[in-house]
Amino acid sequence: MAKDTDFLYVSARIKYLESKLLGKNDIERILDAPGTDEALKILSDSEYGSDIAEMENIYEFENALGKSMLRTIKTLKESFKDHEIITFFTLKNDFHNLKVIIKAMILGNDNMYLSHLGEVPPEEIKKYAEGETSASIPDSLKVAYHRAMEAYELTKDPQQIDFVLDQALFDEMGKIADNLRDAFLKEYLTALADLTNIRTMMRLKKMDGDIRTLDNALVGGGSLPKVFFREKFLESSQSLIEALDATPYQQVVSEGITHWDQTGSPSVFEKLMDNYMISLARRGLYKPFGSETVIGYLAARENEMKLLRIIMVGKINGIPSDMIRERLRNVYV
């Protein structure tokens, strides 16, 4: 178990990097820009400036975000020895790539967006999926790949691929949290797993799914047991809201599910879920050093990238600023 003092150097670097995060006023300026060119001009004076300067068109914006995040990951990895906290956040990109590659193979589609922010080059994952057993990927991804393919072959349901790989991802994140014995990382994972499972259960209820599908979809690592979700799956949304009224998730569930029931859209739930996670991560903002600073900053950067995607995609598609604003998450700083 790492001590807070093991994070002295990386925390000092993070405190400097936090000063470069976009605040609420920065996000508002970008949102209020008349168009994409003006929004990019504002961002040119930020941490993203050098990457934006290399863009040939607005559709390379995702690549610019990726390059910026890669620099962040490299900086953090150079700043302390144990990179498992970083891996906890980057693993999702490897599993995203595996999902995309498997589905592309099934559908015969070569038009794939693959992330380069994971621990494994996406080319290696693709090689393995295409039968090159010498591809350099960890055993955990190999096992997840075969389980996902078995589930699909058995059911011919692409949704099963998502279920298997989501479970495998949370299992790997759980192993990292257990290995590090870091209380805050465990708390962060518990909240993420609980809220993910609540969202999954609601989606399946809206799709008229069954208990068996629910069992296959729930991820590990949370504080709410499977039996809780089985019971609430058969009851009303109000029953779920009341059951979680005394938990930290009360606002997310009450407001998010009420809106979901009224509109058929999970957008408010997902926004409140993200806000809950960033409020939890914000603990790192107020600690001078320790694992919380690393966890908080990585969560902050991911959140910032999500905000910028929402804004730029909205502007590209001509969506009014007020409608984009409704989807924006809270900022970290």
C-alpha angles and dihedrals in degrees: 000000000000120000123228089247090061086071098052097110099040091045090054090053091047092053087058093045091050088064088064096053116111114256129207093272091051091052091048091052092051091046093050094049110118094236147348095282092054092045091052090049090058091048090050088076092055136073087283094060100103092048093047089051089061094053117112094193141359092264089070090065093103090056090051091054090048094052091051092050091048089057090051092052092047092050093051094046089053091051104060139016106237109069097176092102088057091046089053087065100036097048091080089067092056091051091045089055092048091052092049094047095049093048092046090054092049094047096038091238121146095182099101134157107214124185121229092197096088131093094254126057106249089228089065092051090050092050091053092048088052091055104267099137090185091067112126105245130127122263091246091064092045092053091045091050094053093045091050092049092048091051091050094046090051096049107016084221114132089201088071089064090060092047095051095045094045090053091048091049094052090045090056093046088049091053090053092049091048093046094050093043087212111160096204095048089050090050090049092050092047092055093045092050094046094049092043090053093047089052092046092050092050092049091052091048089053090049093049090243124168137242093259091056090048091053090052092048103048117101128216130242101065133114095232110084126226091250089061091057093044090055096045092044089069095044135069126281088247089059090055092048091051093046091056097039094108095045130090088254094065098111095042092051099039098047097029099049094040089056090044091054093046098046107020089236126117092201097107092045090051092047092050090046091055091046090052092051094048091048088053092047090049088079085085090062091065100044118086093213141350139087089299090071092057095043092046095048095047090049089047093053092048090049092049091052090050091052092051092048091052092050098044095043088050092050093046089054095045096246113164116254093242091058091047090049091058089062097047120114126219118275123242098230 
